[in-house]
Amino acid sequence: MDDRDAQRAVRLAGATPVPLWHGDADVSGVDAVVLPGGFSYGDYLRAGAIARFAPVMTALVDAANGGLPVLGICNGFQMLTESHLLPGSMIKNERLTFVCRDQVLRVENAATAWTSAFTAGEEITIPLKNQDGQYVADERTLDELEGEGRVAFRYVGGNPNGSRRDIAGITNARGNVVGLMPHPEHAVEAGFGPDGAAGPRTGIDGLRFFTSALTSLLATA
């Protein structure tokens, strides 16, 4: 159902969601792509490893390299690493257990197509639910991500899955491709999200991911 939640998030942000099928040969006709979370076929081998070879992913890689805004959420993040649009990899959580909780993140990079509505250093709360959520990369790659400002989000208040350097999300150098483990599409509507400053279930920090993309697209139209 995460794909439907992502569609609703796009709609609440003021855009029109257009479903794509894994067998599609192109991504023409869309201005941005959200790879939703959940589970994809073949995850028992390695999360995202088989889905990465879906025909639509070939078209998506080309489009992303050309500047198309792409957001990968949870399993979508795993697909972005498997397709080499983002570096590193995702493995089983450190304690080998499924984690589900509201998670505080610190925004490290507010200059991407998906984070411009945030402020660098701002702390937001986004639901997290994963089993293969531990982000890993070699030290050289991690140093490059840090040095180039490509760590987009970092876990605050405890690392839920053992991800290296508390990394919750990263971006490519161009800033049009962002991947993160937590689920912003579950924090877009008051009454259904995490607890917020206004009271229980009022958190809508996730909506700004989608309004950021819309603002970015309008600015370049």
Secondary structure, 3 states (H helix, E strand, C coil): CHHHHHHHHHHHHCCCCCCCCCCCCCCCCCCCEEECCCCCCCCCCCCCCCHHHCHHHHHHHHHHHCCCCEEEECHHHHHHHHCCCCCCEEECCCCCCCEEEEEEEEECCCCCCCCCCCCCCCEEEEEEEECCCEEECCHHHHHHHHHCCCEEEEEECCCCCCCHHHEEEEECCCCCEEEECCCHHHCCCCCCCCCECCECCCCCCCHHHHHHHHHHHHHCC
